[in-house]
Amino acid sequence: MSNRVKSRPLSEYFSKLKDRRIQAKCLHEFLDLIMIVTCATIAGADDFVAIEAFAQAKEAWFRDRLGLKLPNGIPTHDTYNRLFATIRPEEFHACFLDWVRDRSGDAKVPLIPIDGKTMRGSKRKTESGACKAVHVVSAWASAEGLTLAQVKTDEKSNEITAIPQLLKLLDVEGVLVSIDAMGCQKDIAAQVVAQKGDYLLAVKDNQPRLLADVQRLAEDALEAEYVGLSTRLLEELSHGRQEMRFCYVIQDLSSIRDLSDWPKLRSVVVVVSSRCDGNKQTDEVRYYISSRKASAKTFLEAIRNHWSIENQCHWVLDVAFREDDHRLREGHGPANMSLMRKIVLAMLKNADAECGIKNRRLKAGWDLDYLEQVLRGFAED
């Protein structure tokens, strides 16, 4: 990112967290525990048992290089579990936002995709007997590969209430905010516009009246052979598959019945895609609405970049961090460790290495000089 402010030492960001432990029973320094969890997570530890094992193996390094005193030795995995269950997620999140602001400075990101992810391993039975898992809704800077903010919910259906909370944490002025069909809500569109941003919302069956109108516009455009419309055709061979995407933009929206209910609605975007993989062909038509007037080329790029939150964030967390396998359920632990993994992911993306995130984690565990480089890059880039 341009215009970055020089970041402070990592421990300084975490120093604002409130230690809610019973002090008379505490054997370990609060920030020591946070730093151990951070370093061990960078180095490939995926749960608190592995974090304890890493800390035991690298105790001398933690003392000599990081300056941790560790007067009572290495904490047990139960100690980390209890600590992360008690930290308030909003306080942990505030520390993260502080770092994001330092990383980004005054720079503006052109596109912010918003999407949710269920942490499947966090499933727990409620008093009613139902099983619920923690669901986290995140905002992603697609151009920078950085999580900007997140909000925790107890169910995927609660994304509709979580997205407005998330938007309040973001500066979206002049930014295109892309959200899947769950977020295609009039109030959410109004909030983005009120915050001086633009929305790009997928339209599906949860808005049947709008979907019917948009589909009718698309059919009319097809019959008119797209005369007067901005269009973009993209064909490519990717991973042995032949893919075609055709995008067109409709800006005469007078026939949309509830047009006035959608704040500053200016464009309907249609993407027709076809994928051939061997003898199998898959065709799909997707519909979007936007408050921005732009070309088909611009919208097609934005729609493709929206999925970077899945490919570069959620998928990486599952593959490189095994997030769906985690069985953390106690207190605030799932939400806090979700954010910790996103912090570490940002650090590893920033690190210098010609390998993927999973192997960067392994390298950090094997090579303490490289682990120190990851930590320095986080603080000094």
KENUNU-139036 format. One record per residue: residue number from 1; x, y, z of N, C-alpha, C in turn. Coordinates in steps of 0.2 Angstrom, whole numbers, plus 5000, padded with zeros to 4 digits. Atoms other than C-alpha are relative to their C-alpha. Layout:
KENUNU-139036
i,nX,nY,nZ,caX,caY,caZ,cX,cY,cZ
NUM,X,Y,Z,X,Y,Z,X,Y,Z;
...
This chain:
KENUNU-139036
i,nX,nY,nZ,caX,caY,caZ,cX,cY,cZ
1,5004,4994,5000,5000,5000,5000,5004,5006,5000;
2,4996,4993,5000,5006,5018,4997,4998,5004,5006;
3,5001,4996,4995,5007,5031,5010,4999,4997,5007;
4,5000,5003,4994,5010,5019,5024,5003,5004,5006;
5,4997,4998,4994,5014,5024,5042,5004,4995,5002;
6,4996,5005,4998,5028,5015,5049,4997,4997,5006;
7,5003,5003,4995,5021,5002,5060,5004,4999,5007;
8,4997,5001,4993,5025,5000,5079,5002,4993,5001;
9,4999,5007,4998,5032,4985,5087,4993,4996,5001;
10,5006,5004,5000,5019,4971,5087,4997,5000,5007;
11,5003,5000,4993,5018,4970,5106,4997,5006,5002;
12,5003,4994,4998,5013,4988,5107,4993,5001,4997;
13,5007,5000,5002,4997,4985,5097,4996,4996,5005;
14,5004,5005,4995,4992,4971,5109,5000,5003,5007;
15,4999,4997,4993,4997,4982,5124,4993,5003,5002;
16,5006,4997,4999,4980,4990,5123,4994,4995,5003;
17,5005,5005,4998,4971,4974,5127,5000,5000,5008;
18,5001,5001,4992,4964,4972,5145,5000,4993,5002;
19,4999,5006,4997,4969,4958,5155,4995,4999,5005;
20,5005,5001,4996,4954,4951,5163,5001,4993,5005;
21,4999,5006,4996,4962,4936,5172,5000,5002,5008;
22,4999,4998,4993,4962,4935,5191,5007,5000,5002;
23,4993,4999,5000,4979,4942,5194,5003,4996,5006;
24,4997,5004,4994,4982,4933,5211,5002,4993,4997;
25,4999,5006,5002,4981,4917,5201,5005,4999,4993;
26,4996,5000,5006,4992,4922,5186,5007,4999,5001;
27,4992,5002,5000,5009,4914,5183,5004,5003,4994;
28,4997,4999,5006,5012,4921,5166,4998,5007,4998;
29,5001,4993,5002,5014,4939,5159,4995,5000,4994;
30,5005,4999,5005,4999,4944,5148,5003,5000,4993;
31,4997,4999,5007,5009,4950,5133,5005,4994,4998;
32,4996,5006,5002,5021,4935,5134,4995,4995,4997;
33,5005,5005,5002,5006,4924,5131,4998,5002,4993;
34,5002,4998,5007,5000,4934,5116,5005,4999,4995;
35,4995,5000,5005,5017,4935,5108,5002,4992,4998;
36,4998,5007,5001,5020,4916,5110,4995,4997,4995;
37,5005,5003,5004,5003,4912,5102,5001,5003,4993;
38,4999,4997,5006,5007,4924,5088,5006,4997,4996;
39,4994,5003,5003,5024,4917,5084,4999,4993,4998;
40,5001,5007,5001,5019,4899,5086,4995,4999,4994;
41,5005,5001,5005,5004,4902,5074,5004,5002,4993;
42,4996,4999,5006,5016,4910,5061,5004,4994,4998;
43,4996,5005,5001,5027,4895,5063,4997,4993,4999;
44,5003,5006,5002,5014,4882,5059,4996,4996,5005;
45,5004,5003,4994,5005,4878,5076,4993,5002,4999;
46,5007,4999,5002,4987,4876,5073,4995,4999,5006;
47,5004,5000,4994,4980,4873,5091,5005,5002,5006;
48,4996,4998,4995,4985,4877,5108,5005,4995,5003;
49,4996,5006,4999,4993,4860,5111,5007,5001,4996;
50,4994,4999,5005,5005,4863,5096,5003,5007,5002;
51,4997,4994,4998,5008,4881,5102,5004,4999,5007;
52,4996,5002,4994,5014,4874,5119,5006,4996,4998;
53,4994,5004,5002,5025,4862,5111,5005,5004,4996;
54,4995,4996,5004,5033,4875,5099,5003,5004,5005;
55,4997,4995,4995,5036,4887,5114,5005,4996,5005;
56,4995,5004,4996,5044,4873,5124,5007,4998,4996;
57,4994,5001,5004,5056,4869,5109,5004,5006,4999;
58,4996,4994,5001,5060,4887,5107,5000,5005,5006;
59,5000,4996,4994,5060,4893,5125,5006,5005,5000;
60,4994,4996,5000,5078,4899,5123,5000,5006,4995;
61,5001,4995,5005,5074,4909,5108,4995,5006,5002;
62,5004,4996,4997,5059,4917,5116,5003,5005,5005;
63,4996,4996,4994,5070,4923,5131,5005,5004,4997;
64,4994,4996,5002,5085,4928,5121,4999,5005,4995;
65,5001,4996,5006,5078,4935,5105,4994,5005,5001;
66,5006,4995,4999,5061,4942,5110,5000,5003,5007;
67,5000,4997,4993,5065,4946,5128,4995,4998,5005;
68,5005,5002,4995,5051,4937,5136,5004,4997,5006;
69,4997,5002,4993,5055,4934,5155,4998,4993,5001;
70,5003,5007,4998,5044,4918,5157,5003,4998,5007;
71,4997,5001,4993,5048,4918,5176,4997,4993,5002;
72,5003,5006,4998,5037,4902,5178,5000,4995,4994;
73,5000,5005,5005,5042,4893,5162,4995,5001,4995;
74,5004,5000,5005,5032,4889,5147,4993,4999,5002;
75,5007,5002,4998,5013,4890,5149,4997,4994,4997;
76,5003,5006,5003,5002,4875,5146,4995,5002,4995;
77,5005,4998,5005,4989,4874,5132,4994,5003,5004;
78,5006,4997,4996,4975,4877,5145,5001,5007,5002;
79,5000,4993,4998,4982,4893,5150,4999,5005,4994;
80,5001,4996,5006,4982,4900,5132,4992,5000,4998;
81,5007,5001,5001,4964,4893,5130,4996,5004,5004;
82,5004,4995,4996,4958,4902,5145,5001,5007,4999;
83,4999,4993,5002,4966,4918,5140,4996,5002,4994;
84,5003,4998,5006,4959,4919,5123,4992,4999,5000;
85,5007,5000,4999,4942,4914,5129,4997,5006,5004;
86,5002,4994,4996,4942,4930,5141,5001,5006,4996;
87,4998,4994,5003,4949,4943,5129,4993,5002,4996;
88,5006,4997,5004,4934,4954,5122,5002,5000,4993;
89,4998,4999,5007,4934,4952,5103,5000,5007,4998;
90,5000,4993,5002,4930,4970,5101,5006,5004,5002;
91,4993,4997,4998,4946,4975,5110,5005,4997,4996;
92,4995,5004,5005,4956,4962,5100,5000,5003,4993;
93,5001,4997,5007,4948,4969,5084,5003,5007,5000;
94,4998,4993,5000,4952,4987,5089,5008,5000,4999;
95,4992,5001,5001,4971,4982,5090,5001,4999,4993;
96,4999,5002,5007,4970,4974,5073,4998,5006,4996;
97,5002,4994,5004,4961,4990,5066,5005,5005,5000;
98,4994,4995,4999,4975,5001,5073,5006,4998,4996;
99,4994,5002,5004,4988,4990,5064,4998,5001,4992;
100,5002,4999,5007,4977,4991,5048,5001,5007,4998;
101,4999,4993,5001,4977,5010,5049,5007,5002,4999;
102,4992,4998,5001,4996,5011,5051,5002,4997,4993;
103,4998,5003,5006,4998,4999,5036,4998,5003,4994;
104,5003,4997,5006,4986,5008,5024,5002,5007,5000;
105,4999,4993,5000,4990,5026,5030,4994,5003,4997;
106,5006,4997,5003,4979,5037,5019,4998,4997,4993;
107,5002,5003,5007,4978,5025,5004,4993,4998,5000;
108,5007,5002,5001,4961,5021,4997,5000,4993,4996;
109,5000,5006,5004,4957,5003,4991,4994,5001,4995;
110,5006,4999,5005,4946,5003,4975,4994,4995,5001;
111,5005,5005,4999,4936,4987,4980,5000,4997,5007;
112,5001,5004,4993,4930,4980,4997,4995,4994,4999;
113,5005,5005,5000,4922,4963,4995,4999,4998,5008;
114,5002,5002,4994,4912,4957,5010,4997,4993,5000;
115,5003,5007,5000,4908,4939,5014,5001,4997,5006;
116,5000,5003,4994,4905,4927,5028,5004,4993,4999;
117,4997,5006,5000,4914,4911,5033,4998,4997,5007;
118,5001,5003,4994,4908,4898,5045,5006,4996,5003;
119,4994,5004,4997,4921,4890,5057,4996,4994,5003;
120,5004,5006,4998,4914,4873,5057,5002,4996,5006;
121,4997,5003,4994,4925,4866,5071,4997,5003,5006;
122,5002,4997,4994,4917,4878,5083,4993,4998,5002;
123,5007,5002,4998,4900,4870,5083,4999,4997,5007;
124,5002,5002,4993,4892,4868,5100,4993,5000,5001;
125,5007,5001,4999,4876,4863,5107,4997,5006,5005;
126,5003,4995,4996,4865,4877,5114,4995,4997,5005;
127,5004,5002,4995,4853,4876,5129,4993,4996,4996;
128,5006,5002,5003,4839,4872,5116,5001,4993,4997;
129,4998,5006,5003,4849,4857,5110,5002,5001,4992;
130,4997,4999,5007,4853,4865,5093,5007,5001,4999;
131,4993,4999,5001,4870,4865,5086,5002,5006,4996;
132,4998,4994,5004,4878,4882,5081,5007,5001,5000;
133,4993,4999,5001,4894,4887,5074,5002,5007,5000;
134,4998,4993,5000,4903,4904,5075,5001,5001,4992;
135,5000,4998,5007,4901,4913,5058,5003,5007,5000;
136,4996,4994,5000,4913,4927,5054,4999,5004,4994;
137,5001,4996,5006,4909,4941,5042,5006,5005,4999;
138,4994,4997,5000,4924,4949,5035,5000,5005,4994;
139,4999,4996,5005,4929,4964,5024,5007,5000,4998;
140,4993,5002,5003,4944,4962,5012,5002,5005,4995;
141,4997,4995,5005,4955,4974,5003,5003,4995,4994;
142,4998,5005,5005,4956,4964,4987,5007,5001,4997;
143,4994,4998,5004,4970,4974,4979,5007,4998,5005;
144,4995,5001,4995,4981,4972,4995,5001,4993,5003;
145,5000,5006,4997,4976,4955,5001,5000,5000,5008;
146,5000,4999,4992,4972,4961,5019,4993,5000,5002;
147,5007,4999,4997,4957,4959,5030,5000,5006,5003;
148,5001,4993,4997,4951,4976,5035,4996,5000,5006;
149,5004,5000,4994,4938,4971,5048,4996,4994,5000;
150,5005,5006,5000,4927,4957,5054,4995,5001,5006;
151,5005,5000,4995,4911,4954,5064,4998,4993,5001;
152,5002,5007,4998,4906,4938,5073,4993,5000,5001;
153,5007,5001,4999,4889,4931,5072,4999,4992,5002;
154,5001,5007,4998,4881,4914,5078,4998,4996,4995;
155,5003,5004,5005,4873,4909,5062,5001,5004,4993;
156,5000,4997,5007,4875,4912,5043,4995,5005,4999;
157,5006,4996,5001,4858,4919,5043,5000,5007,5003;
158,4999,4994,4997,4864,4933,5054,5004,5005,4996;
159,4996,4995,5004,4875,4941,5040,4996,5006,4999;
160,5004,4994,5002,4861,4953,5036,5000,5005,5006;
161,4999,4995,4994,4863,4961,5054,5007,5001,5001;
162,4993,4999,4999,4882,4959,5054,5003,5005,4995;
163,4997,4996,5005,4885,4968,5038,5000,5007,5002;
164,5000,4993,4998,4879,4985,5044,5005,5001,5006;
165,4995,4999,4994,4890,4983,5060,5007,5000,4997;
166,4993,5000,5003,4905,4979,5049,5001,5006,4996;
167,5000,4994,5004,4901,4994,5037,5002,5006,5004;
168,4999,4994,4996,4902,5006,5052,5007,5000,5002;
169,4993,5000,4998,4920,5000,5055,5005,5002,4994;
170,4996,4999,5006,4925,5004,5037,4999,5008,4997;
171,5001,4994,5004,4929,5020,5027,4999,4998,4993;
172,5002,5003,5007,4920,5016,5011,4999,5006,4995;
173,5001,4994,5005,4920,5034,5003,5004,4999,4994;
174,4996,5001,5006,4924,5032,4985,5001,4993,4998;
175,4998,5007,5001,4925,5013,4986,4994,4996,4998;
176,5005,5004,5002,4915,5000,4978,5000,4994,5004;
177,5001,5005,4995,4908,4988,4991,4996,4994,4996;
178,5003,5005,5003,4904,4971,4984,4997,4994,5005;
179,5003,5005,4995,4892,4958,4993,4996,4995,4996;
180,5004,5005,5004,4884,4942,4988,4993,5001,5002;
181,5007,4999,5000,4865,4939,4988,4997,5001,5007;
182,5003,4999,4993,4863,4938,5007,5000,5007,5002;
183,5000,4993,4998,4868,4956,5008,4996,5005,4995;
184,5004,4996,5004,4856,4962,4994,4994,5002,5003;
185,5006,4997,4995,4845,4972,5006,5000,5008,4999;
186,5000,4993,5002,4839,4990,5003,5003,5004,5006;
187,4997,4997,4995,4845,4995,5020,5007,5000,5000;
188,4993,5001,5001,4862,4989,5017,5003,5005,4994;
189,4998,4996,5006,4863,4998,5000,4999,5007,5002;
190,5000,4993,4997,4857,5014,5009,5005,5002,5004;
191,4995,4998,4995,4870,5013,5022,5007,5001,4996;
192,4994,4999,5004,4884,5011,5009,5000,5007,4997;
193,5000,4993,5003,4878,5026,5000,5000,5006,5005;
194,4999,4995,4995,4876,5036,5016,5007,5001,5002;
195,4993,5000,4999,4894,5032,5019,5004,5002,4994;
196,4997,4998,5006,4898,5039,5002,5004,4995,4996;
197,4997,5005,5004,4903,5023,4994,4995,4998,4995;
198,5004,5003,5005,4895,5013,4980,4999,4992,5001;
199,5002,5008,4999,4887,4995,4981,5000,4997,4993;
200,5001,5005,5006,4888,4980,4969,4998,4994,5004;
201,5003,5006,4997,4876,4967,4975,4997,4995,4996;
202,5003,5006,5004,4872,4950,4968,4992,5000,5002;
203,5008,5000,4999,4853,4948,4965,4998,4992,4999;
204,5002,5007,5001,4846,4930,4968,4992,5000,5003;
205,5007,5001,4998,4829,4923,4974,4998,5003,5006;
206,5003,4997,4994,4829,4931,4991,4997,5007,4998;
207,5003,4994,5002,4824,4947,4981,4996,4998,4994;
208,5003,5003,5006,4811,4939,4969,4997,5005,4996;
209,5003,4995,5005,4803,4955,4963,5005,5003,4996;
210,4995,4997,5004,4819,4963,4959,5003,4995,4995;
211,4997,5005,5005,4826,4947,4951,4996,5000,4994;
212,5004,5000,5006,4811,4946,4940,5001,5006,4995;
213,4999,4994,5004,4813,4964,4934,5007,5000,4997;
214,4993,5000,5003,4832,4962,4931,5000,4994,4995;
215,5000,5006,5005,4829,4945,4922,4996,5003,4993;
216,5004,4998,5005,4816,4954,4911,5005,5005,4996;
217,4995,4995,5003,4829,4968,4907,5005,4996,4996;
218,4995,5004,5004,4842,4955,4902,4997,4997,4994;
219,5003,5003,5006,4830,4946,4890,4999,5005,4995;
220,5001,4994,5005,4826,4963,4882,5006,5002,4997;
221,4994,4999,5003,4844,4966,4880,5003,4995,4995;
222,4998,5006,5004,4847,4949,4872,4996,5001,4993;
223,5004,5000,5006,4833,4952,4860,5002,5006,4995;
224,4997,4994,5004,4840,4969,4855,5007,5000,4998;
225,4993,5002,5001,4857,4961,4853,5005,5005,5003;
226,4995,4996,4996,4865,4972,4866,5001,5007,4997;
227,4998,4993,5003,4864,4988,4855,5000,5005,5005;
228,5000,4994,4996,4869,5003,4864,5003,4999,5007;
229,4997,5002,4994,4876,4993,4879,5007,5000,5001;
230,4993,5002,4999,4893,4992,4886,5001,4993,5001;
231,4999,5008,4999,4899,4974,4884,5007,4999,5000;
232,4993,5003,4999,4915,4964,4888,5000,4993,4999;
233,5000,5007,5001,4919,4947,4882,5007,4998,5002;
234,4994,5003,4998,4933,4937,4890,5001,4993,4999;
235,4999,5007,5001,4940,4920,4885,5007,4999,5002;
236,4993,5002,4998,4954,4911,4893,5000,4993,5001;
237,4999,5007,4998,4961,4894,4896,5004,5000,5007;
238,4997,5000,4993,4964,4891,4915,4999,4993,5003;
239,5000,5007,4997,4969,4875,4923,4997,4995,4996;
240,5003,5005,5004,4965,4865,4908,4993,5001,4998;
241,5007,4999,5001,4948,4872,4907,4999,5007,4995;
242,5002,4994,5004,4941,4884,4893,4994,5004,5003;
243,5006,4996,4997,4931,4898,4901,4999,5006,4996;
244,5002,4994,5004,4921,4912,4893,4995,5004,5005;
245,5004,4995,4996,4913,4927,4902,4998,5006,4996;
246,5003,4995,5003,4902,4939,4894,4996,5005,5004;
247,5003,4995,4996,4897,4955,4903,4997,5005,4997;
248,5003,4994,5003,4885,4968,4899,4996,5004,5005;
249,5003,4995,4995,4878,4984,4908,4994,5003,4997;
250,5007,4997,5002,4860,4990,4907,4999,5006,5005;
251,5000,4994,4996,4858,5008,4913,4993,5004,4999;
252,5007,4997,5001,4840,5012,4907,4996,4995,5005;
253,5003,5004,4995,4831,5005,4923,4993,5002,5002;
254,5006,4997,4998,4815,5014,4922,4994,4995,5001;
255,5005,5006,4999,4805,4997,4921,5001,4996,5006;
256,5000,5004,4993,4811,4991,4938,4995,5003,5005;
257,5005,4998,4996,4796,4992,4949,5001,5004,5006;
258,4998,4997,4994,4804,4997,4965,5007,5004,5000;
259,4994,4996,5001,4818,5008,4958,5001,5005,5005;
260,4999,4994,4995,4815,5022,4970,5002,4997,5007;
261,4998,5002,4993,4818,5010,4985,5007,4998,5000;
262,4992,5002,5000,4836,5005,4980,5004,5007,4999;
263,4997,4993,5000,4846,5021,4984,5005,5000,4994;
264,4995,4998,5006,4855,5028,4968,5001,4994,4996;
265,4999,5006,5005,4853,5012,4958,5001,5003,4993;
266,4998,4997,5006,4861,5016,4942,5002,4995,4994;
267,4997,5005,5004,4867,5000,4934,4997,4993,5002;
268,5001,5007,5000,4861,4982,4931,5005,4996,4996;
269,4995,5004,5003,4875,4970,4927,4999,4993,4999;
270,5002,5007,5001,4873,4953,4919,5007,4997,4998;
271,4994,5004,5002,4887,4940,4918,4998,4994,4998;
272,5002,5007,5002,4885,4925,4907,5007,4997,4999;
273,4993,5004,5000,4899,4912,4910,4999,4993,4997;
274,5000,5006,5002,4903,4896,4902,5006,4997,5001;
275,4993,5003,4999,4916,4883,4907,5000,4993,4997;
276,5000,5006,5003,4921,4868,4897,5006,4996,5003;
277,4995,5004,4997,4931,4855,4907,5000,4993,4997;
278,5001,5006,5004,4934,4840,4895,4993,5000,4996;
279,5006,5001,5004,4917,4834,4889,4994,5004,5004;
280,5005,4997,4996,4908,4843,4903,4999,5008,4999;
281,5001,4993,5001,4901,4861,4900,4995,5002,5006;
282,5004,4997,4995,4894,4872,4914,4998,5007,4998;
283,5002,4993,5002,4884,4888,4910,4996,5003,5006;
284,5003,4996,4994,4878,4901,4922,4999,5007,4998;
285,5001,4993,5001,4870,4918,4922,4999,5003,5007;
286,5000,4997,4993,4873,4930,4937,4998,5007,4999;
287,5003,4993,5000,4864,4947,4940,5003,5004,5006;
288,4998,4995,4995,4870,4962,4950,4997,5007,4999;
289,5002,4993,5000,4864,4979,4954,5006,5005,5003;
290,4995,4996,4998,4875,4994,4957,4998,5007,5000;
291,5002,4993,5000,4874,5012,4962,5006,5004,4996;
292,4995,4997,5004,4889,5016,4951,4999,4999,4992;
293,5000,5001,5007,4889,5019,4932,5008,4999,4998;
294,4993,5002,5003,4904,5010,4924,4999,4996,4994;
295,5000,5004,5006,4909,5000,4909,4999,4993,5002;
296,5000,5008,4999,4907,4981,4907,5006,4998,5002;
297,4994,5002,4999,4925,4979,4908,5002,5002,5008;
298,4999,4998,4993,4926,4988,4925,4996,4996,5005;
299,5004,5004,4996,4912,4978,4932,5002,4993,5000;
300,4998,5007,5000,4918,4961,4926,5006,4999,5004;
301,4994,5000,4996,4935,4965,4934,4998,5000,5008;
302,5002,4999,4993,4926,4970,4951,4997,4993,5002;
303,5004,5006,4998,4915,4954,4951,5006,4994,5000;
304,4994,5005,4999,4931,4943,4948,5004,5001,5006;
305,4996,4998,4994,4940,4952,4961,4997,4999,5007;
306,5004,5001,4994,4926,4950,4973,5002,4993,5003;
307,4999,5007,4998,4930,4931,4974,5007,4999,5003;
308,4993,5001,4997,4948,4935,4980,4999,4999,5008;
309,5001,5001,4993,4940,4935,4998,5000,4992,5001;
310,5001,5007,4999,4936,4917,4995,5007,4996,4998;
311,4994,5003,5003,4952,4912,4985,5006,5001,5004;
312,4994,4998,4997,4965,4922,4994,5000,5000,5008;
313,5001,4999,4993,4958,4923,5012,4997,4993,5003;
314,5003,5006,4997,4945,4909,5016,5003,4994,4998;
315,4997,5007,5002,4952,4895,5006,5007,4999,5003;
316,4993,5001,4997,4970,4899,5012,4999,4998,5008;
317,5000,5001,4993,4964,4899,5030,4998,4993,5001;
318,5002,5007,5000,4956,4882,5027,5006,4995,4998;
319,4995,5005,5002,4971,4874,5018,5006,5001,5004;
320,4994,4998,4997,4986,4883,5026,5000,5000,5007;
321,5001,4999,4993,4979,4885,5043,4995,4995,5003;
322,5005,5006,4998,4966,4870,5044,4995,5003,5004;
323,5005,4997,4996,4953,4882,5051,4994,4996,5001;
324,5006,5004,4999,4939,4871,5048,5001,4994,5005;
325,4999,5006,4996,4947,4857,5058,5001,5002,5008;
326,4999,4998,4993,4949,4868,5074,4994,4998,5004;
327,5006,5002,4995,4938,4862,5089,5000,5005,5006;
328,5000,4995,4995,4940,4878,5099,4993,5003,5001;
329,5007,4998,4999,4923,4882,5107,4999,5005,5006;
330,5001,4996,4993,4926,4891,5124,5000,5007,4999;
331,5000,4992,5000,4921,4909,5126,5001,5003,4994;
332,4998,4996,5006,4928,4921,5114,5005,4997,4996;
333,4994,5003,5003,4942,4910,5109,4999,4999,4992;
334,5000,5001,5007,4935,4905,5091,5001,5007,4996;
335,5000,4993,5004,4932,4924,5086,5007,5003,5001;
336,4994,4997,5000,4949,4929,5093,5005,4997,4996;
337,4995,5004,5004,4959,4915,5085,4999,5001,4993;
338,5001,4998,5007,4950,4919,5069,5004,5006,4998;
339,4996,4994,5002,4957,4936,5069,5007,4999,5001;
340,4993,5001,5000,4974,4930,5075,5003,4997,4994;
341,4998,5003,5006,4975,4919,5060,5000,5005,4994;
342,5000,4995,5006,4970,4934,5048,5006,5005,5001;
343,4994,4996,4998,4984,4944,5057,5006,4997,4997;
344,4994,5003,5002,4997,4931,5054,5000,4999,4992;
345,5001,5001,5007,4990,4928,5036,5003,5006,4996;
346,4997,4993,5003,4994,4947,5032,5007,5000,5001;
347,4993,5000,4999,5011,4945,5040,5004,4996,4995;
348,4997,5005,5005,5015,4930,5029,5000,5002,4993;
349,5000,4997,5007,5009,4938,5013,5005,5005,4999;
350,4995,4995,5000,5021,4952,5017,5007,4998,5000;
351,4994,5002,4999,5035,4941,5020,5004,4998,4993;
352,4996,5001,5006,5049,4938,5007,5002,4992,5000;
353,4998,5008,5001,5049,4919,5001,4996,4998,4994;
354,5003,5003,5006,5046,4910,4985,4996,4994,5001;
355,5004,5006,4999,5033,4898,4991,4993,5003,5003;
356,5007,4998,4997,5015,4898,4997,5000,5001,5007;
357,5001,4999,4993,5008,4902,5014,5001,4994,5004;
358,4999,5006,4996,5008,4884,5020,5007,4999,5001;
359,4993,5002,5000,5026,4882,5016,5004,5006,5004;
360,4997,4994,4996,5031,4900,5023,4999,4998,5008;
361,5001,5001,4993,5023,4894,5040,5005,4994,5002;
362,4995,5005,4999,5034,4878,5039,5007,5003,5000;
363,4994,4997,5000,5049,4888,5035,5002,5004,5006;
364,4999,4996,4993,5046,4900,5050,5001,4995,5006;
365,4999,5004,4995,5045,4885,5061,5007,4997,5000;
366,4994,5004,5001,5061,4877,5054,5006,5006,5001;
367,4995,4995,5001,5071,4894,5052,4998,5006,5004;
368,5002,4994,4995,5070,4906,5067,5003,5007,4997;
369,4998,4994,5004,5080,4919,5056,4994,5003,4996;
370,5006,4998,5005,5065,4919,5044,4994,5002,5004;
371,5005,4997,4996,5053,4920,5058,5001,5007,5003;
372,4999,4993,4998,5061,4935,5064,4999,5005,4995;
373,5001,4996,5005,5061,4942,5047,4992,5002,4999;
374,5007,4999,5001,5042,4939,5046,4997,5006,5006;
375,5002,4995,4995,5040,4949,5063,5003,5007,4998;
376,4998,4993,5002,5051,4963,5057,4996,5003,4995;
377,5004,4997,5006,5042,4965,5041,4993,5003,5002;
378,5006,4998,4997,5026,4966,5051,5000,5007,5003;
379,4999,4993,4996,5033,4981,5061,5003,5005,4996;
380,4996,4995,5003,5044,4989,5049,4999,5002,4993;
381,5001,4999,5007,5038,4988,5031,4998,5007,4999;
